[in-house]
Amino acid sequence: MSSEDDDPIIQEIDVYLAKSLADKLYLFQYPVRPAAMTYDVAHLSAKIKPKQQKVEVELAIDSMSPNYCRSKGEQIALNVDGTTTEESNTYSTKLMDKQTFSSIQATTNTSRYAAAVFRKGELHLTPLHGILQLRPSFSYLDKADSKHREREAANEGGDSSQDEAEEDVKQITVRFSRPESEQARQRRVQSYEFLQKKHAEEPWVHLHYYGLKDSRSEHERQYLFCQFTGMAENTELVKSPSEYLAMLMPPPVEEEFAKPVCPSNVLSMAQLRSLPLGDQVRTLMKNVKVMPFANLMGFLGHGTDSTAVLRCIQQVAMLVQGNWVIKSDVLYPKDSCSPHSGVPAEVLCRGRDYVMWKFTQERWVERKAVAAVVKLPPEDVKDFMEQMSVTRINRGWEFLLPHDGEFIKKHPDVAQRQHMLWMGIQAKLEKVFKLSKEDMMPKKQNPQPGSVVVSGEQLVTKARENVRENYSVLERELQQRHRAQSQDLGAVRVKQEPLSDGEEPMDTSSSAGHNNAAVNGLYSDDSSRDSVNGPCLPRTHATPTQELRDFVSSIFRKHFVLTLSELKRLFNLHLASLPPGHSLFSGISDRLLQETVLDSKCKQILVPFPPQSSAEADEQKVFALWEMGDSFDQHRQLLLEIFMKNYRVRRNLIQGKLTQEFGDNVTKTDLDRLLKECCVSHGGMWYLKGTVQS
């Protein structure tokens, strides 16, 4: 009792439920303006779509206000209505003197909201029928755009009567629409286009607007009060304690939900395994189209008999390159048709069987060749190909899965039975498509089933192994050529003995184990294996040749900034393009290459790489063209000096430094050219070329 005394009742207020306006009361909100800025202007018109709860209200604009731009208003009216004077014009005064407010629903569930009026110690509640937010509508801009397009079409018109007569004579293709399935009808009804069309079909109900202080408004406001204040008329608010508690905390209701139907491309594994084994296999194959037998066993439950699965799979699929492909008559049942072109199922099955048979003969198939034989629409042929193959650039369509030779070895009886079935299908295809024996023979140039596609990296590795194996033979042949040309190549020093086991040609890979002074050519001697600070090549090779200087000069005028690793790669590519016996084959060490770079008006840029950088030593040696002889030398040198202090910089920093040094003469075009020559962008930052680590 003491706790109740601490919380005394201050006042009791009677609450009444008014229902006179329960189905007509809307709450309007104007979110684009604060509450203090009301729309105290004339309301010209109003209309509503009751089912959608959509309201449009036209409000006048004070065109005499000093804040109103009259020329702009006239221009907008001209764009919307043009120069004609019609009753349907949006702005009859040739001036934008009104604006339209259109509503959207703030919430679809208004059962928790009501309008309350307090009078003489009584609180009267009226449930809200809708809560609408009104915002300015800009539909007049759409009308202006349509007027503009009409004027453009009129200007581009002017066809002669002869042209109009010729346009009247057109070939008409008659198509009969197929009956709409229930699934297609449901998709159409749920589409956005259909909903928009239904909304547009509801007619507008025009309303008459009454002001706040109008006598009709005062009369309607009286309906916000409950007309009958007796207890018999307000039973909704008079409840016993138990009824009131049940309303606050209703008992849980067990709702029965229907099991959702899975789409055609989605499978529930729990529902799948509740089906008979044959239906499981059929459902899986219809969804996957192509599957190895091992994967099929993985989808089925543990302990499933593989012999029973083999019996089921042969009823719904055919063996192609050791993998199972869904049968055409299962995918396109009788009395069905193509979803793309309406071609009957029988014709589709023949065309798809031909594609499957082609993949039993060849690994690669050309879609054009298939289309020329089956003579079906391109959409259907593409559908066949995408079900069981993938496209490869410049190769055609490759079968989706690798050849499963293990299954064929494990189940030779199944493979033999499938082979006999394909022989029967082949005979049928020959008769239907009138194919010759040459057409039925597999092409020799196509890879056979089970062949492995070798990647580019594997080809390079194989080529390097072949070079190592034939190295001594190639070396002797080259030495013989050198001896035959010794008179012309007197300045060229060629070793007469083969390389020792410890010597290798220069490898341009970024491996940390390679010495930084590895030579950049095909041949080397012992002195070229020393470190950077050690002795260089013999004197006969220490001086760079003119060919080397020309190469370095041209490569830096093209790239401007290069790391030593990238320079060595480009140099090796250059060597590969030279004829045998060229002077550059005499062995060029890293030191000689760097000295040549520094002698070619280039400079080493000591970029401060971060401590956590994974760049190798050759990748951290950055060289740049310092003097080119054009007007951009000073700009380029300033940019390179910035990167001597920063590993990466932002564009505005570079632009600020250039502006500070050279004034406003540096244009955006100049800066773009400078960055394009020397830098690359990554993550909003700019780096010197070759210094960004992936």
C-alpha positions as CSV (number, residue, x, y, z in Angstrom):
1,M,0.0,0.0,0.0
2,S,2.9,2.3,0.6
3,S,4.0,2.1,-3.0
4,E,0.6,3.0,-4.2
5,D,0.6,6.1,-1.9
6,D,3.8,7.2,-3.5
7,D,2.2,7.4,-7.0
8,P,-1.1,9.1,-6.4
9,I,-3.6,9.7,-9.3
10,I,-3.6,13.4,-10.2
11,Q,-6.5,13.5,-12.7
12,E,-8.9,11.2,-14.4
13,I,-9.8,11.9,-18.1
14,D,-12.6,10.3,-20.0
15,V,-11.6,8.9,-23.4
16,Y,-14.1,8.6,-26.2
17,L,-13.8,7.0,-29.6
18,A,-15.3,9.0,-32.4
19,K,-16.1,7.1,-35.6
20,S,-17.9,9.7,-37.8
21,L,-14.7,10.4,-39.8
22,A,-12.9,7.0,-39.3
23,D,-12.9,6.1,-43.0
24,K,-12.3,9.7,-44.3
25,L,-9.7,11.2,-42.0
26,Y,-6.2,11.8,-43.5
27,L,-3.2,13.3,-41.9
28,F,-1.2,15.5,-44.3
29,Q,2.5,16.1,-43.7
30,Y,4.7,18.6,-45.5
31,P,8.3,17.3,-44.9
32,V,10.1,19.9,-47.2
33,R,9.1,22.8,-44.9
34,P,9.3,23.4,-41.2
35,A,6.0,23.8,-39.3
36,A,6.5,27.5,-38.9
37,M,6.4,28.0,-42.7
38,T,2.8,27.2,-43.7
39,Y,1.3,27.3,-47.2
40,D,-0.9,30.3,-46.6
41,V,-1.8,30.6,-50.3
42,A,-4.9,29.9,-52.4
43,H,-5.6,26.3,-53.0
44,L,-6.8,26.1,-56.6
45,S,-7.9,22.4,-56.8
46,A,-7.6,19.0,-55.2
47,K,-8.2,15.4,-56.3
48,I,-7.8,11.9,-54.8
49,K,-7.5,8.3,-55.8
50,P,-9.2,6.6,-52.8
51,K,-7.9,3.1,-53.4
52,Q,-4.3,4.2,-53.7
53,Q,-4.7,7.0,-51.1
54,K,-3.0,9.3,-53.6
55,V,-3.7,13.0,-53.4
56,E,-2.7,16.0,-55.6
57,V,-3.3,19.6,-54.6
58,E,-2.6,22.7,-56.7
59,L,-1.4,25.7,-54.8
60,A,-1.0,29.3,-56.2
61,I,2.4,30.9,-56.4
62,D,2.6,34.6,-55.4
63,S,4.0,35.9,-58.7
64,M,4.0,39.5,-57.3
65,S,6.5,38.6,-54.5
66,P,9.9,40.4,-54.8
67,N,11.5,36.9,-54.5
68,Y,9.7,35.7,-57.7
69,C,11.7,35.7,-60.9
70,R,9.2,36.7,-63.6
71,S,11.4,35.9,-66.6
72,K,12.1,32.4,-65.3
73,G,8.4,31.8,-64.7
74,E,7.6,32.9,-68.3
75,Q,10.3,30.7,-69.7
76,I,9.1,27.6,-67.8
77,A,5.5,28.3,-69.0
78,L,6.8,28.6,-72.6
79,N,8.7,25.3,-72.4
80,V,5.7,23.5,-71.0
81,D,2.9,24.8,-73.1
82,G,4.6,26.3,-76.1
83,T,3.2,29.3,-77.9
84,T,-0.3,27.9,-78.5
85,T,-3.3,28.9,-76.3
86,E,-5.4,25.9,-75.5
87,E,-7.7,24.9,-72.6
88,S,-5.4,22.0,-71.8
89,N,-2.4,24.3,-71.1
90,T,-0.8,23.9,-67.7
91,Y,-0.3,27.6,-67.3
92,S,-3.1,29.6,-68.8
93,T,-1.6,32.9,-67.9
94,K,1.7,32.2,-69.8
95,L,3.4,32.4,-66.4
96,M,4.2,29.7,-63.8
97,D,1.7,30.9,-61.2
98,K,1.0,27.6,-59.5
99,Q,2.6,24.4,-58.3
100,T,1.3,20.9,-57.7
101,F,1.9,18.8,-54.5
102,S,1.7,15.1,-54.9
103,S,1.4,12.6,-52.0
104,I,3.0,9.3,-51.0
105,Q,2.0,7.1,-48.1
106,A,4.1,7.6,-45.0
107,T,3.0,4.2,-43.7
108,T,0.6,1.5,-44.9
109,N,-0.5,0.4,-41.5
110,T,-2.4,3.2,-39.7
111,S,-4.1,1.0,-37.1
112,R,-1.9,2.5,-34.3
113,Y,-2.5,6.1,-35.2
114,A,-5.4,8.4,-34.3
115,A,-6.2,12.2,-34.2
116,A,-7.1,13.4,-30.7
117,V,-9.1,16.5,-29.6
118,F,-9.2,17.5,-25.9
119,R,-12.2,19.5,-24.8
120,K,-13.8,20.1,-21.3
121,G,-11.8,17.3,-19.7
122,E,-12.6,14.8,-22.4
123,L,-10.3,13.2,-24.9
124,H,-11.9,12.3,-28.2
125,L,-9.9,9.9,-30.5
126,T,-10.6,9.4,-34.2
127,P,-8.7,6.6,-36.1
128,L,-6.7,7.8,-39.1
129,H,-7.5,6.3,-42.5
130,G,-4.2,7.4,-44.0
131,I,-1.0,9.4,-43.4
132,L,0.2,11.1,-46.5
133,Q,3.4,13.2,-47.2
134,L,2.9,15.9,-49.8
135,R,5.9,17.1,-51.8
136,P,6.2,19.4,-54.8
137,S,5.6,17.6,-58.1
138,F,7.8,18.3,-61.1
139,S,5.7,16.6,-63.7
140,Y,5.6,19.8,-65.7
141,L,9.3,19.2,-66.5
142,D,8.3,15.9,-68.2
143,K,5.7,17.7,-70.2
144,A,8.4,20.3,-71.3
145,D,10.7,17.4,-72.4
146,S,7.9,15.8,-74.4
147,K,7.1,19.2,-76.1
148,H,10.8,19.6,-76.9
149,R,11.0,16.2,-78.5
150,E,7.8,16.9,-80.5
151,R,9.4,20.1,-81.8
152,E,12.6,18.3,-82.8
153,A,10.6,15.6,-84.6
154,A,8.6,18.3,-86.5
155,N,11.9,20.0,-87.5
156,E,13.3,16.8,-88.7
157,G,10.1,15.9,-90.6
158,G,9.0,17.4,-93.9
159,D,8.8,14.1,-95.8
160,S,7.1,14.4,-99.2
161,S,3.7,12.8,-99.9
162,Q,5.5,10.3,-102.1
163,D,7.6,9.2,-99.1
164,E,4.4,8.9,-97.0
165,A,2.8,6.8,-99.8
166,E,5.9,4.6,-99.8
167,E,5.8,4.1,-96.1
168,D,2.2,2.9,-96.3
169,V,3.4,-0.2,-98.3
170,K,5.0,-2.4,-95.7
171,Q,5.4,-6.1,-95.3
172,I,3.5,-7.3,-92.2
173,T,4.6,-10.4,-90.3
174,V,1.6,-12.0,-88.6
175,R,2.4,-13.8,-85.3
176,F,0.0,-15.7,-83.2
177,S,0.5,-15.4,-79.5
178,R,0.8,-18.6,-77.5
179,P,-1.6,-19.2,-74.6
180,E,-0.3,-17.6,-71.5
181,S,0.7,-20.1,-68.8
182,E,-0.3,-19.6,-65.1
183,Q,3.3,-19.0,-64.1
184,A,3.8,-16.4,-66.8
185,R,0.5,-14.7,-65.8
186,Q,1.6,-14.4,-62.2
187,R,5.0,-12.9,-63.2
188,R,3.1,-10.4,-65.4
189,V,0.7,-9.4,-62.6
190,Q,3.6,-8.9,-60.2
191,S,5.6,-6.8,-62.6
192,Y,6.2,-3.1,-62.0
193,E,4.8,-2.2,-65.4
194,F,1.5,-4.0,-64.7
195,L,1.2,-2.3,-61.3
196,Q,1.8,1.1,-62.8
197,K,-0.9,0.4,-65.4
198,K,-3.4,-0.6,-62.7
199,H,-2.6,2.5,-60.7
200,A,-3.1,4.6,-63.8
201,E,-6.5,3.0,-64.5
202,E,-8.1,4.2,-61.2
203,P,-9.9,7.5,-61.9
204,W,-9.3,10.7,-60.1
205,V,-12.1,12.0,-57.8
206,H,-12.1,15.8,-57.9
207,L,-12.6,17.5,-54.5
208,H,-13.5,21.0,-53.3
209,Y,-11.1,22.7,-51.0
210,Y,-12.4,24.6,-47.9
211,G,-10.1,26.9,-46.0
212,L,-9.2,26.6,-42.3
213,K,-11.7,29.2,-41.1
214,D,-14.5,28.3,-43.6
215,S,-17.9,27.5,-42.0
216,R,-17.9,24.1,-43.7
217,S,-14.6,23.3,-42.1
218,E,-16.0,24.3,-38.7
219,H,-18.9,22.0,-39.3
220,E,-16.7,19.0,-40.3
221,R,-14.5,19.5,-37.3
222,Q,-17.4,18.8,-35.0
223,Y,-17.3,15.2,-36.2
224,L,-14.0,14.8,-34.4
225,F,-16.0,14.6,-31.2
226,C,-17.9,11.5,-30.2
227,Q,-21.5,12.1,-30.9
228,F,-22.7,9.7,-28.2
229,T,-21.0,9.9,-24.9
230,G,-23.0,7.3,-23.2
231,M,-21.4,4.0,-21.9
232,A,-23.5,1.9,-24.4
233,E,-21.9,3.6,-27.4
234,N,-18.3,3.3,-26.1
235,T,-18.0,-0.4,-25.3
236,E,-14.7,-0.6,-27.2
237,L,-13.0,1.4,-24.4
238,V,-14.8,-0.3,-21.5
239,K,-13.1,-3.6,-20.8
240,S,-12.7,-5.8,-17.8
241,P,-9.1,-6.2,-16.3
242,S,-8.7,-9.7,-17.8
243,E,-9.9,-8.5,-21.3
244,Y,-7.6,-5.5,-21.1
245,L,-4.7,-7.7,-20.2
246,A,-5.5,-10.1,-23.1
247,M,-5.5,-7.1,-25.5
248,L,-2.1,-6.0,-24.2
249,M,-0.6,-9.5,-24.3
250,P,-2.5,-11.7,-26.7
251,P,-1.8,-15.4,-26.4
252,P,0.5,-16.8,-29.1
253,V,-1.2,-18.2,-32.1
254,E,0.3,-21.0,-34.0
255,E,0.1,-20.1,-37.6
256,E,0.3,-22.8,-40.3
257,F,2.4,-21.8,-43.1
258,A,2.3,-23.6,-46.4
259,K,5.6,-25.1,-47.5
260,P,7.2,-22.7,-50.1
261,V,7.4,-24.1,-53.6
262,C,11.1,-24.0,-54.7
263,P,11.8,-22.3,-58.0
264,S,12.8,-24.5,-60.9
265,N,16.5,-23.6,-60.4
266,V,16.5,-24.0,-56.6
267,L,16.5,-27.4,-54.8
268,S,15.9,-28.1,-51.1
269,M,18.1,-31.1,-50.2
270,A,15.7,-32.1,-47.5
271,Q,12.8,-32.3,-49.9
272,L,15.0,-33.8,-52.6
273,R,16.0,-36.8,-50.4
274,S,12.4,-37.4,-49.5
275,L,11.7,-38.4,-53.2
276,P,12.2,-41.8,-54.7
277,L,15.7,-42.4,-56.1
278,G,14.6,-42.1,-59.8
279,D,12.9,-38.8,-59.1
280,Q,16.0,-37.5,-57.2
281,V,18.3,-38.3,-60.2
282,R,15.8,-36.8,-62.7
283,T,15.4,-33.6,-60.7
284,L,19.1,-33.1,-60.2
285,M,19.9,-33.7,-63.9
286,K,17.1,-31.3,-65.0
287,N,18.7,-28.6,-62.9
288,V,22.4,-29.2,-63.5
289,K,22.2,-30.4,-67.1
290,V,25.8,-31.8,-67.1
291,M,27.3,-33.8,-64.2
292,P,30.0,-36.4,-63.5
293,F,28.9,-39.6,-61.9
294,A,31.0,-38.9,-58.8
295,N,29.3,-35.6,-58.2
296,L,25.9,-37.2,-58.6
297,M,26.7,-39.7,-56.0
298,G,27.8,-36.9,-53.7
299,F,24.4,-35.2,-54.0
300,L,22.5,-38.4,-53.1
301,G,22.3,-39.7,-49.5
302,H,25.1,-41.8,-48.0
303,G,24.7,-45.5,-48.6
304,T,23.0,-45.1,-51.9
305,D,23.6,-48.1,-54.2
306,S,25.7,-47.0,-57.2
307,T,24.2,-49.8,-59.3
308,A,20.7,-48.5,-58.7
309,V,21.9,-44.9,-59.5
310,L,23.4,-46.2,-62.8
311,R,20.1,-47.7,-63.8
312,C,18.3,-44.5,-63.0
313,I,20.8,-42.1,-64.7
314,Q,20.6,-44.1,-68.0
315,Q,16.9,-43.4,-68.2
316,V,17.3,-39.6,-68.1
317,A,20.8,-38.9,-69.4
318,M,23.4,-39.8,-72.0
319,L,27.1,-40.3,-71.6
320,V,29.2,-37.6,-73.3
321,Q,33.0,-37.7,-72.7
322,G,32.5,-39.7,-69.6
323,N,30.0,-37.3,-68.1
324,W,26.2,-37.5,-68.0
325,V,24.1,-35.0,-70.0
326,I,20.4,-34.7,-69.6
327,K,18.4,-36.3,-72.4
328,S,16.7,-33.9,-74.8
329,D,13.2,-35.5,-74.5
330,V,13.4,-35.1,-70.7
331,L,14.4,-31.4,-71.0
332,Y,11.8,-30.7,-73.8
333,P,8.8,-33.0,-73.1
334,K,6.2,-33.8,-75.7
335,D,3.7,-31.1,-76.6
336,S,6.0,-28.4,-75.3
337,C,7.8,-25.7,-77.3
338,S,10.8,-23.4,-77.2
339,P,10.5,-20.5,-74.8
340,H,12.4,-18.3,-77.3
341,S,10.9,-19.1,-80.7
342,G,8.0,-21.4,-80.1
343,V,9.6,-24.3,-82.1
344,P,8.0,-27.6,-81.2
345,A,9.8,-30.0,-78.8
346,E,10.4,-32.7,-81.4
347,V,12.4,-30.3,-83.6
348,L,14.3,-29.0,-80.5
349,C,15.2,-32.6,-79.5
350,R,16.7,-33.3,-82.9
351,G,18.8,-30.2,-82.8
352,R,20.0,-30.7,-79.3
353,D,20.8,-34.4,-79.9
354,Y,23.0,-33.3,-82.8
355,V,24.9,-30.9,-80.5
356,M,25.4,-33.7,-77.9
357,W,26.6,-36.1,-80.6
358,K,29.1,-33.5,-81.9
359,F,30.6,-33.4,-78.4
360,T,31.0,-37.1,-78.3
361,Q,33.2,-36.8,-81.4
362,E,35.1,-33.5,-80.6
363,R,36.2,-31.4,-77.7
364,W,35.4,-28.2,-79.5
365,V,32.3,-27.3,-81.6
366,E,31.6,-24.2,-83.7
367,R,28.2,-22.7,-83.2
368,K,27.9,-21.5,-86.8
369,A,28.5,-25.0,-88.1
370,V,25.9,-26.4,-85.8
371,A,23.3,-23.7,-86.8
372,A,24.0,-24.5,-90.5
373,V,23.0,-28.1,-89.9
374,V,20.1,-27.9,-87.4
375,K,18.6,-24.8,-89.0
376,L,17.1,-23.5,-85.8
377,P,16.8,-19.9,-84.5
378,P,20.1,-18.6,-83.0
379,E,18.5,-18.3,-79.5
380,D,17.7,-22.0,-79.4
381,V,21.2,-23.0,-80.7
382,K,22.8,-20.8,-78.1
383,D,20.7,-22.3,-75.4
384,F,21.9,-25.8,-76.4
385,M,25.5,-24.7,-76.4
386,E,25.3,-22.9,-73.0
387,Q,23.7,-26.0,-71.4
388,M,26.8,-28.2,-72.0
389,S,29.7,-26.0,-73.0
390,V,31.5,-22.7,-72.5
391,T,32.8,-20.4,-75.2
392,R,36.5,-19.8,-75.7
393,I,37.9,-16.9,-77.6
394,N,39.1,-17.8,-81.1
395,R,38.4,-21.5,-80.4
396,G,34.7,-22.0,-80.4
397,W,32.6,-23.8,-77.7
398,E,34.4,-26.3,-75.4
399,F,32.6,-29.1,-73.5
400,L,31.8,-27.9,-70.0
401,L,33.6,-30.7,-68.1
402,P,36.9,-32.5,-68.6
403,H,36.9,-36.0,-70.0
404,D,36.1,-38.5,-67.3
405,G,38.2,-41.5,-68.3
406,E,38.1,-43.0,-64.9
407,F,34.3,-43.6,-65.1
408,I,34.7,-45.3,-68.5
409,K,37.4,-47.6,-67.1
410,K,35.4,-48.5,-64.1
411,H,32.1,-49.1,-65.9
412,P,33.0,-50.4,-69.4
413,D,29.7,-52.2,-69.8
414,V,27.8,-48.9,-69.4
415,A,30.2,-47.1,-71.8
416,Q,29.6,-49.8,-74.4
417,R,25.8,-49.6,-74.0
418,Q,25.9,-45.8,-74.4
419,H,28.2,-46.2,-77.4
420,M,25.6,-48.4,-79.1
421,L,22.9,-45.9,-78.3
422,W,24.9,-43.1,-79.9
423,M,25.4,-45.2,-83.0
424,G,21.6,-45.4,-83.4
425,I,21.2,-41.7,-82.8
426,Q,24.0,-41.0,-85.4
427,A,22.1,-43.0,-88.0
428,K,18.9,-41.1,-87.2
429,L,20.7,-37.8,-87.5
430,E,22.3,-38.7,-90.8
431,K,18.8,-39.4,-92.2
432,V,17.1,-36.4,-90.7
433,F,19.7,-33.8,-91.6
434,K,20.9,-35.6,-94.8
435,L,24.6,-35.6,-93.7
436,S,27.4,-37.1,-95.7
437,K,30.0,-39.4,-94.3
438,E,32.5,-36.6,-94.3
439,D,30.2,-34.5,-92.1
440,M,30.0,-37.3,-89.6
441,M,33.8,-37.7,-89.3
442,P,35.5,-35.8,-86.4
443,K,37.9,-33.1,-87.4
444,K,41.5,-34.0,-86.9
445,Q,42.6,-30.6,-85.9
446,N,40.3,-30.5,-82.9
447,P,41.7,-31.8,-79.6
448,Q,40.6,-35.3,-78.8
449,P,38.5,-36.0,-75.7
450,G,40.6,-36.1,-72.6
451,S,43.3,-33.7,-74.0
452,V,44.7,-31.2,-71.5
453,V,44.7,-27.5,-72.3
454,V,48.2,-26.3,-71.6
455,S,48.5,-22.8,-70.1
456,G,50.9,-20.1,-71.4
457,E,53.1,-20.5,-68.3
458,Q,53.5,-24.2,-68.8
459,L,54.5,-23.6,-72.5
460,V,57.2,-21.1,-71.4
461,T,58.5,-23.6,-68.8
462,K,58.6,-26.3,-71.4
463,A,60.5,-24.0,-73.8
464,R,63.1,-23.2,-71.2
465,E,63.7,-26.9,-70.5
466,N,64.2,-27.5,-74.2
467,V,66.7,-24.6,-74.4
468,R,68.7,-26.1,-71.5
469,E,68.7,-29.5,-73.2
470,N,69.8,-28.2,-76.5
471,Y,72.1,-25.5,-75.1
472,S,75.4,-27.1,-76.1
473,V,74.3,-27.9,-79.6
474,L,73.1,-24.4,-80.2
475,E,76.3,-23.0,-78.7
476,R,78.5,-25.0,-81.1
477,E,76.4,-23.9,-84.1
478,L,76.7,-20.3,-83.0
479,Q,80.4,-20.6,-82.5
480,Q,80.8,-22.0,-86.0
481,R,78.9,-19.0,-87.4
482,H,81.1,-16.6,-85.4
483,R,84.3,-18.2,-86.8
484,A,82.9,-17.9,-90.3
485,Q,82.2,-14.2,-89.7
486,S,85.3,-13.5,-87.6
487,Q,86.6,-11.0,-90.2
488,D,83.5,-8.9,-89.9
489,L,83.2,-9.2,-86.1
490,G,86.7,-8.6,-85.1
491,A,85.6,-6.5,-82.1
492,V,83.3,-9.2,-80.8
493,R,84.7,-11.5,-78.2
494,V,83.2,-15.1,-78.3
495,K,84.2,-17.7,-75.8
496,Q,85.5,-20.9,-77.4
497,E,84.7,-23.2,-74.5
498,P,81.3,-24.1,-73.3
499,L,79.9,-22.5,-70.1
500,S,80.6,-24.3,-66.8
501,D,77.9,-25.9,-64.8
502,G,77.7,-22.9,-62.4
503,E,77.1,-20.4,-65.2
504,E,73.7,-19.5,-66.6
505,P,72.3,-16.9,-68.9
506,M,70.7,-13.9,-67.1
507,D,67.2,-14.6,-65.7
508,T,65.0,-11.5,-65.5
509,S,62.8,-13.0,-62.9
510,S,62.6,-11.1,-59.6
511,S,64.0,-14.0,-57.5
512,A,66.0,-12.8,-54.6
513,G,68.6,-15.6,-55.0
514,H,69.9,-14.2,-58.3
515,N,73.0,-12.1,-58.2
516,N,72.3,-8.4,-59.1
517,A,75.2,-8.5,-61.6
518,A,73.9,-11.4,-63.7
519,V,74.6,-10.6,-67.3
520,N,71.9,-9.4,-69.7
521,G,72.8,-11.6,-72.7
522,L,73.2,-15.1,-73.8
523,Y,76.9,-15.5,-72.8
524,S,78.8,-14.5,-69.8
525,D,82.3,-15.1,-68.3
526,D,83.4,-15.4,-64.7
527,S,84.1,-11.7,-64.2
528,S,80.5,-10.8,-65.0
529,R,79.3,-12.9,-62.0
530,D,80.9,-10.5,-59.5
531,S,78.9,-8.1,-57.3
532,V,78.1,-4.6,-58.3
533,N,81.1,-3.1,-56.5
534,G,83.5,-5.8,-57.8
535,P,85.4,-5.9,-61.0
536,C,83.4,-5.7,-64.2
537,L,83.9,-7.5,-67.5
538,P,87.3,-7.5,-69.2
539,R,88.3,-4.3,-70.8
540,T,87.2,-5.4,-74.2
541,H,83.7,-5.4,-73.0
542,A,83.7,-2.6,-70.4
543,T,83.0,0.1,-73.0
544,P,79.3,0.3,-74.1
545,T,78.8,-0.1,-77.8
546,Q,76.9,2.4,-79.9
547,E,74.1,-0.1,-80.4
548,L,73.7,-0.4,-76.6
549,R,73.7,3.4,-76.2
550,D,71.1,3.7,-79.0
551,F,68.9,1.1,-77.4
552,V,69.0,2.8,-73.9
553,S,68.3,6.2,-75.4
554,S,65.4,5.1,-77.4
555,I,63.8,3.0,-74.7
556,F,64.0,5.9,-72.1
557,R,62.6,8.4,-74.6
558,K,59.6,6.0,-75.0
559,H,59.1,5.0,-71.3
560,F,60.8,7.9,-69.4
561,V,60.9,5.9,-66.1
562,L,62.1,2.3,-65.8
563,T,63.2,0.0,-63.0
564,L,66.3,-2.1,-63.5
565,S,64.2,-5.2,-63.6
566,E,61.9,-3.8,-66.3
567,L,64.9,-2.5,-68.3
568,K,66.6,-5.9,-68.3
569,R,63.3,-7.5,-69.5
570,L,63.0,-5.0,-72.4
571,F,66.7,-5.6,-73.2
572,N,66.2,-9.3,-73.4
573,L,63.2,-8.8,-75.7
574,H,65.4,-6.6,-77.9
575,L,68.1,-9.3,-78.0
576,A,65.6,-11.8,-79.1
577,S,64.7,-9.7,-82.1
578,L,68.4,-9.4,-83.3
579,P,70.0,-11.7,-85.8
580,P,72.6,-14.3,-84.6
581,G,76.1,-12.9,-84.2
582,H,75.1,-9.4,-83.3
583,S,77.6,-7.5,-81.2
584,L,75.2,-7.1,-78.3
585,F,75.4,-10.9,-77.8
586,S,78.9,-10.5,-76.4
587,G,77.7,-10.3,-72.8
588,I,76.3,-7.1,-71.1
589,S,76.6,-7.0,-67.3
590,D,74.2,-5.2,-65.0
591,R,76.9,-2.7,-64.2
592,L,77.6,-1.9,-67.8
593,L,73.9,-1.6,-68.5
594,Q,73.5,0.9,-65.6
595,E,76.5,2.9,-66.6
596,T,75.1,3.2,-70.1
597,V,71.8,4.5,-68.6
598,L,73.6,7.1,-66.5
599,D,75.6,8.2,-69.6
600,S,72.4,8.6,-71.6
601,K,71.2,11.8,-69.8
602,C,69.3,9.6,-67.3
603,K,69.5,9.7,-63.5
604,Q,68.9,7.2,-60.7
605,I,65.9,8.2,-58.6
606,L,66.3,7.1,-55.0
607,V,62.7,6.4,-54.2
608,P,62.1,5.9,-50.4
609,F,60.4,2.5,-50.5
610,P,58.5,1.7,-47.3
611,P,60.1,-0.8,-45.0
612,Q,57.4,-3.4,-45.5
613,S,57.9,-3.3,-49.3
614,S,58.3,-6.6,-51.1
615,A,60.2,-5.1,-54.0
616,E,63.4,-6.9,-55.0
617,A,66.7,-5.1,-55.4
618,D,66.4,-4.7,-59.1
619,E,62.8,-3.4,-58.7
620,Q,64.0,-0.7,-56.2
621,K,66.6,0.7,-58.6
622,V,64.6,3.3,-60.5
623,F,66.1,5.3,-63.5
624,A,64.4,8.2,-65.2
625,L,65.2,10.4,-68.3
626,W,66.6,13.6,-66.7
627,E,67.3,15.6,-69.9
628,M,65.4,15.2,-73.1
629,G,66.0,18.6,-74.6
630,D,62.4,19.9,-74.6
631,S,60.5,22.4,-72.6
632,F,59.3,19.8,-70.2
633,D,62.7,19.0,-68.7
634,Q,62.3,21.3,-65.7
635,H,58.8,20.1,-65.0
636,R,60.0,16.5,-65.2
637,Q,63.0,17.1,-63.0
638,L,60.8,18.8,-60.3
639,L,58.4,15.8,-60.4
640,L,61.3,13.4,-60.0
641,E,62.7,15.4,-57.1
642,I,59.3,15.1,-55.4
643,F,59.5,11.3,-55.7
644,M,63.0,11.3,-54.2
645,K,61.4,12.4,-50.9
646,N,58.0,10.6,-51.2
647,Y,57.2,7.0,-52.2
648,R,53.7,8.1,-53.3
649,V,52.0,11.5,-53.6
650,R,48.6,13.0,-54.4
651,R,47.9,14.9,-57.5
652,N,47.2,18.2,-55.7
653,L,50.6,18.1,-54.1
654,I,52.3,17.8,-57.5
655,Q,50.1,20.5,-59.0
656,G,50.9,22.8,-56.0
657,K,54.7,22.3,-56.4
658,L,54.6,23.0,-60.1
659,T,52.4,26.1,-59.6
660,Q,54.8,27.3,-56.9
661,E,57.8,26.9,-59.1
662,F,56.5,27.9,-62.6
663,G,53.4,30.0,-61.8
664,D,50.1,29.6,-63.5
665,N,51.7,28.6,-66.8
666,V,51.2,25.0,-65.9
667,T,47.9,23.9,-67.4
668,K,45.9,20.8,-66.6
669,T,46.9,19.4,-70.0
670,D,50.6,19.8,-69.1
671,L,50.1,18.1,-65.7
672,D,48.2,15.2,-67.3
673,R,51.0,14.7,-69.9
674,L,53.6,14.8,-67.2
675,L,51.8,12.2,-65.0
676,K,51.2,10.0,-68.0
677,E,54.9,10.0,-69.0
678,C,56.3,9.2,-65.6
679,C,53.6,7.9,-63.2
680,V,50.8,5.5,-62.6
681,S,47.7,6.0,-60.4
682,H,46.6,3.5,-57.8
683,G,44.1,4.0,-55.0
684,G,43.9,7.8,-55.4
685,M,47.7,8.1,-55.1
686,W,50.4,8.6,-57.8
687,Y,53.6,6.4,-58.0
688,L,56.6,6.3,-60.3
689,K,56.2,3.7,-63.0
690,G,57.2,0.2,-61.8
691,T,57.2,1.1,-58.0
692,V,53.6,0.0,-57.3
693,Q,53.7,-3.5,-55.6
694,S,50.7,-5.7,-56.4
